[in-house]
Amino acid sequence: MLSRVADSIYWLNRYIERADNVARFVDVNLNLMLDLPDGLSQQWEPLILTTGDLELFKERYGKATPDNVIQFLTFDAKYPNSIFSCVQLARENARSIREIISSEMWEQVNGFFMMVKDASQRPVRTTLPNFFTQTKLASHRFAGVMDATMTRNEGWHFGQMGRLQERADKTARILDVKYFYLLPSVEWVGTPLDQIQWISLLRSVSAYEMYRKSQRRITPNSVAEFLILNREFPRSIHFCLKEVERSMHEVTGTPIGTWCNSAERSIGRLCAELGYLTIDDVIEVGLHEFLDQMQKRINEVGVKMWETFFAIEPIVNTTTMTMSQRLGNMSQTMG
């Protein structure tokens, strides 16, 4: 497969997944505000921290008010990781490979963009919950249509790698923000507010119902274990990265457990380590420190993939930096 085509399919899926995750973050935070005790200030800055773009936000908007944060993350056409920008970029990638993807996939992406564009021209706070619901459903529809209409060839596997890398990164980021930033004081740990926020975290990654089917109590360690190490839940970090590894080996033909390029080696080492970790190991290192390192290593996998599969020119420092920037400021800035 041409590197240009593989790159476009990869980023088409990654941008759709990113838009879906941003919608989840903002929507859950809107609902969380209704449950906060009187007198407790609303916490919108952690949503910007989740993206890693706090400095850019402060430079352009200043204070993290609800309206500013929602505009920045949702409809800001100049911010490359807003829902509007992600769906627009997804559409441009889809347009460039219309002869490769199915017509149904193109129709889904194009309809998704038109829905977001229409909403951006008349943003109203009262209609936002419906908009975020439609955004999440559009993402699900695209994934379903792709699975139902695209041959399981190299292109499909590159799409899987893009979607699941993005999902693993955002799961790590939202978990880190909740643990490290969201509570106003350590005095709130173990209180009903703490419980409400862990529930909101689970809902933001569509994990609440599946978690409750396997665990009766909501505790920080159990939630972290479920979202990091669970081998069966499709939004856990371990599950996502194992599927990335599987698709990568389907593309190269190299047996899992061996490697023939730096991308396979990078994802293989990461998956092997996760396979033998326990939540006690994670807590011993420190959850924030572990998640910080995890995000850097997921970013590293993305860079190695670009060098291995997508680059059409010799690798130099400037091109590597360009890839890191395109990943959406993936390098951790919260530590």
C-alpha positions as CSV (number, residue, x, y, z in Angstrom):
1,M,0.0,0.0,0.0
2,L,1.2,3.5,-0.8
3,S,2.5,5.3,2.3
4,R,0.3,8.3,1.4
5,V,-2.9,6.1,1.4
6,A,-1.9,4.4,4.6
7,D,-1.2,7.7,6.3
8,S,-4.6,9.1,5.2
9,I,-6.5,6.1,6.5
10,Y,-4.6,6.2,9.8
11,W,-5.3,9.9,10.4
12,L,-8.9,9.7,9.1
13,N,-9.7,7.2,11.9
14,R,-7.5,9.0,14.5
15,Y,-9.2,12.4,13.9
16,I,-12.7,10.8,14.1
17,E,-11.8,9.1,17.4
18,R,-10.3,12.4,18.7
19,A,-13.5,14.3,18.0
20,D,-15.5,11.6,19.8
21,N,-13.3,11.8,22.9
22,V,-13.4,15.6,23.1
23,A,-17.2,15.4,22.9
24,R,-17.2,12.9,25.8
25,F,-15.0,15.1,28.0
26,V,-17.0,18.2,27.6
27,D,-20.4,16.5,27.8
28,V,-19.5,14.7,31.0
29,N,-18.2,17.8,32.6
30,L,-21.4,19.7,31.7
31,N,-23.4,17.0,33.5
32,L,-20.9,16.9,36.4
33,M,-21.5,20.6,37.1
34,L,-25.1,19.8,38.0
35,D,-23.9,17.5,40.8
36,L,-21.3,19.7,42.4
37,P,-22.1,21.1,45.9
38,D,-23.1,24.7,46.2
39,G,-20.1,27.0,46.6
40,L,-17.6,24.7,44.8
41,S,-16.2,26.4,41.7
42,Q,-16.7,24.8,38.4
43,Q,-13.6,23.1,37.1
44,W,-13.0,23.6,33.4
45,E,-9.3,24.0,33.3
46,P,-8.7,20.2,33.7
47,L,-10.4,19.6,30.3
48,I,-7.7,21.8,28.7
49,L,-5.1,19.9,30.6
50,T,-6.4,16.7,29.1
51,T,-5.5,18.0,25.6
52,G,-2.1,19.2,26.7
53,D,-2.8,22.6,25.1
54,L,-3.2,24.8,28.2
55,E,-0.6,27.3,27.2
56,L,-2.2,27.8,23.8
57,F,-5.6,28.2,25.4
58,K,-4.4,30.8,27.9
59,E,-2.7,32.7,25.2
60,R,-5.8,33.0,23.1
61,Y,-8.7,32.9,25.7
62,G,-7.2,33.8,29.1
63,K,-9.5,32.6,31.8
64,A,-11.0,29.0,31.7
65,T,-14.7,29.9,31.8
66,P,-17.3,27.4,30.6
67,D,-18.0,29.4,27.4
68,N,-14.3,29.8,26.6
69,V,-13.4,26.2,27.2
70,I,-16.5,24.9,25.2
71,Q,-15.7,27.2,22.3
72,F,-12.0,26.2,22.3
73,L,-12.6,22.5,22.4
74,T,-15.7,22.3,20.2
75,F,-15.9,24.9,17.5
76,D,-12.6,26.8,17.3
77,A,-11.5,26.4,13.7
78,K,-8.0,27.7,14.5
79,Y,-7.4,25.1,17.2
80,P,-6.3,21.8,15.4
81,N,-7.7,19.5,18.1
82,S,-11.2,21.0,18.4
83,I,-14.1,18.9,17.3
84,F,-14.7,21.1,14.3
85,S,-11.0,20.9,13.2
86,C,-10.8,17.1,13.8
87,V,-13.8,16.4,11.7
88,Q,-12.7,18.8,9.0
89,L,-9.3,17.1,8.8
90,A,-10.9,13.7,8.8
91,R,-13.0,14.7,5.8
92,E,-10.0,16.0,3.9
93,N,-8.2,12.7,4.5
94,A,-11.2,10.8,3.4
95,R,-11.6,13.0,0.3
96,S,-8.0,12.2,-0.7
97,I,-8.6,8.4,-0.7
98,R,-12.2,8.2,-1.9
99,E,-11.1,5.5,-4.4
100,I,-9.8,3.4,-1.5
101,I,-12.6,3.7,1.1
102,S,-16.2,2.7,0.6
103,S,-18.8,5.2,-0.6
104,E,-20.7,4.6,2.7
105,M,-17.6,5.6,4.7
106,W,-17.3,8.8,2.7
107,E,-21.0,9.6,3.2
108,Q,-20.7,9.1,6.9
109,V,-17.6,11.4,7.2
110,N,-19.2,14.1,4.9
111,G,-22.5,14.0,6.8
112,F,-20.6,14.2,10.1
113,F,-18.7,17.3,9.0
114,M,-21.9,19.0,7.7
115,M,-23.6,18.4,11.1
116,V,-20.7,19.9,13.0
117,K,-20.4,22.9,10.6
118,D,-24.1,23.6,10.9
119,A,-23.9,23.5,14.7
120,S,-20.8,25.8,14.8
121,Q,-22.7,28.5,13.0
122,R,-25.4,28.7,15.7
123,P,-23.9,27.4,18.9
124,V,-26.4,27.6,21.8
125,R,-25.6,26.2,25.3
126,T,-29.0,24.6,25.6
127,T,-28.4,22.5,22.4
128,L,-24.9,21.4,23.3
129,P,-25.9,18.1,25.0
130,N,-27.7,17.0,21.9
131,F,-24.7,18.1,19.8
132,F,-22.3,16.0,21.8
133,T,-24.7,13.0,21.6
134,Q,-24.8,13.3,17.9
135,T,-21.0,13.6,17.7
136,K,-20.5,10.4,19.6
137,L,-23.1,8.6,17.5
138,A,-21.5,9.8,14.3
139,S,-18.2,8.4,15.5
140,H,-19.8,5.0,16.3
141,R,-21.6,5.0,12.9
142,F,-18.4,5.6,11.0
143,A,-16.5,2.8,12.9
144,G,-19.5,0.5,12.3
145,V,-19.7,1.4,8.6
146,M,-16.0,0.9,8.1
147,D,-16.1,-2.5,9.8
148,A,-19.1,-3.5,7.7
149,T,-18.0,-2.3,4.2
150,M,-14.2,-2.3,4.1
151,T,-12.1,-5.3,3.3
152,R,-9.8,-6.5,6.1
153,N,-6.7,-5.5,4.2
154,E,-3.8,-3.3,5.1
155,G,-5.9,-0.2,4.9
156,W,-8.4,-1.4,7.5
157,H,-5.6,-2.3,9.8
158,F,-4.0,1.1,9.5
159,G,-7.4,2.6,10.4
160,Q,-7.6,0.3,13.4
161,M,-4.1,1.4,14.6
162,G,-5.1,5.1,14.3
163,R,-8.4,4.7,16.1
164,L,-7.0,2.6,19.0
165,Q,-3.8,4.6,19.5
166,E,-5.9,7.7,19.9
167,R,-8.3,5.9,22.3
168,A,-5.5,4.6,24.5
169,D,-3.9,8.0,24.7
170,K,-7.1,9.7,25.7
171,T,-8.0,7.1,28.3
172,A,-4.6,7.7,29.9
173,R,-5.0,11.5,29.8
174,I,-8.5,11.6,31.3
175,L,-7.5,9.2,34.1
176,D,-4.5,11.3,34.9
177,V,-6.4,14.5,35.0
178,K,-9.0,13.0,37.4
179,Y,-6.4,11.6,39.7
180,F,-3.9,14.5,39.7
181,Y,-5.9,17.7,39.1
182,L,-9.7,17.4,39.5
183,L,-10.3,17.4,43.3
184,P,-9.9,20.8,44.9
185,S,-8.3,19.4,48.0
186,V,-7.0,16.1,49.4
187,E,-9.7,16.5,52.1
188,W,-12.3,15.6,49.4
189,V,-10.8,12.1,48.8
190,G,-13.3,9.4,49.7
191,T,-16.2,11.9,50.0
192,P,-19.4,11.7,47.9
193,L,-17.9,14.4,45.6
194,D,-14.9,12.1,45.0
195,Q,-17.3,9.2,44.2
196,I,-19.3,11.4,41.8
197,Q,-16.2,12.4,39.9
198,W,-14.9,8.8,39.5
199,I,-18.4,7.9,38.2
200,S,-18.1,10.8,35.7
201,L,-14.7,9.6,34.7
202,L,-16.1,6.1,33.9
203,R,-19.0,7.6,32.0
204,S,-16.6,9.8,29.9
205,V,-15.1,6.6,28.5
206,S,-18.4,4.6,28.3
207,A,-17.0,2.3,31.1
208,Y,-19.5,2.8,33.9
209,E,-21.9,0.0,33.1
210,M,-19.2,-2.5,32.2
211,Y,-17.2,-1.6,35.4
212,R,-20.2,-2.1,37.6
213,K,-20.9,-5.5,36.1
214,S,-17.4,-6.6,37.3
215,Q,-17.0,-4.5,40.4
216,R,-19.5,-3.6,43.2
217,R,-17.6,-0.7,44.7
218,I,-16.1,2.3,43.0
219,T,-12.6,2.8,44.4
220,P,-9.7,4.6,42.7
221,N,-7.5,1.6,42.5
222,S,-10.2,-0.6,41.0
223,V,-11.2,2.1,38.4
224,A,-7.5,2.6,37.5
225,E,-7.0,-1.2,37.1
226,F,-10.1,-1.5,34.9
227,L,-9.1,1.4,32.6
228,I,-5.4,0.5,32.4
229,L,-5.0,-3.3,32.6
230,N,-8.4,-4.9,31.7
231,R,-7.8,-7.2,28.7
232,E,-11.4,-7.4,27.5
233,F,-12.9,-3.8,27.8
234,P,-12.4,-2.1,24.4
235,R,-11.5,1.3,25.9
236,S,-8.8,0.1,28.4
237,I,-5.3,1.0,27.6
238,H,-4.1,-2.6,27.5
239,F,-6.8,-3.8,25.2
240,C,-6.3,-0.9,22.7
241,L,-2.6,-1.3,22.5
242,K,-2.8,-5.1,22.1
243,E,-5.1,-4.5,19.1
244,V,-2.7,-2.0,17.7
245,E,0.0,-4.6,18.0
246,R,-2.1,-7.2,16.3
247,S,-3.0,-5.0,13.4
248,M,0.6,-3.9,12.9
249,H,1.8,-7.5,12.7
250,E,-1.1,-8.3,10.2
251,V,0.4,-5.5,8.0
252,T,4.0,-6.7,8.2
253,G,3.4,-10.4,8.4
254,T,5.8,-10.7,11.3
255,P,4.7,-13.1,14.0
256,I,3.7,-11.5,17.3
257,G,6.5,-11.8,19.8
258,T,9.1,-10.9,17.2
259,W,9.9,-7.7,15.4
260,C,11.4,-6.4,12.1
261,N,11.2,-2.6,12.6
262,S,11.3,0.0,15.3
263,A,7.5,0.4,15.4
264,E,6.9,-3.3,16.1
265,R,9.6,-3.3,18.8
266,S,8.1,-0.2,20.5
267,I,4.6,-1.5,20.6
268,G,5.7,-5.0,21.5
269,R,7.8,-3.9,24.5
270,L,4.9,-1.7,25.7
271,C,2.3,-4.5,25.4
272,A,4.7,-7.1,27.1
273,E,5.2,-4.8,30.1
274,L,1.5,-4.2,30.4
275,G,0.8,-7.9,30.3
276,Y,2.8,-8.5,33.4
277,L,1.8,-5.4,35.4
278,T,-0.5,-5.4,38.4
279,I,-2.3,-2.4,39.8
280,D,0.0,-2.6,42.9
281,D,3.0,-2.1,40.6
282,V,1.4,0.9,39.1
283,I,0.5,2.5,42.5
284,E,4.1,1.8,43.7
285,V,5.5,3.8,40.8
286,G,2.8,6.5,41.3
287,L,-0.3,6.6,39.1
288,H,0.4,10.1,37.8
289,E,4.0,9.1,37.0
290,F,2.9,5.9,35.3
291,L,0.3,7.6,33.2
292,D,2.7,10.4,32.3
293,Q,5.2,7.8,31.0
294,M,2.5,5.8,29.3
295,Q,1.4,8.9,27.2
296,K,5.0,9.5,26.2
297,R,5.4,5.9,25.1
298,I,2.1,5.9,23.1
299,N,3.4,9.0,21.4
300,E,6.7,7.3,20.7
301,V,4.8,4.4,19.0
302,G,3.1,7.0,16.8
303,V,6.4,8.5,15.8
304,K,8.0,5.1,15.1
305,M,5.0,4.2,13.0
306,W,5.4,7.3,10.9
307,E,9.1,6.6,10.4
308,T,8.4,3.0,9.5
309,F,5.3,3.2,7.3
310,F,4.4,6.8,6.3
311,A,7.7,8.8,5.8
312,I,8.7,9.2,2.2
313,E,11.8,11.2,2.9
314,P,14.9,10.5,5.0
315,I,14.2,10.9,8.7
316,V,15.7,14.0,10.3
317,N,14.9,15.8,13.5
318,T,12.7,18.4,11.9
319,T,10.4,15.8,10.4
320,T,10.1,13.9,13.6
321,M,9.1,17.1,15.4
322,T,6.5,17.7,12.8
323,M,5.0,14.3,13.4
324,S,4.9,14.9,17.2
325,Q,3.1,18.2,16.6
326,R,0.6,16.5,14.4
327,L,-0.1,14.0,17.1
328,G,-1.8,16.8,18.9
329,N,0.8,17.9,21.4
330,M,0.9,14.4,22.7
331,S,4.1,15.0,24.8
332,Q,2.9,15.2,28.4
333,T,2.8,18.8,29.7
334,M,1.0,18.2,33.0
335,G,3.9,16.8,35.1
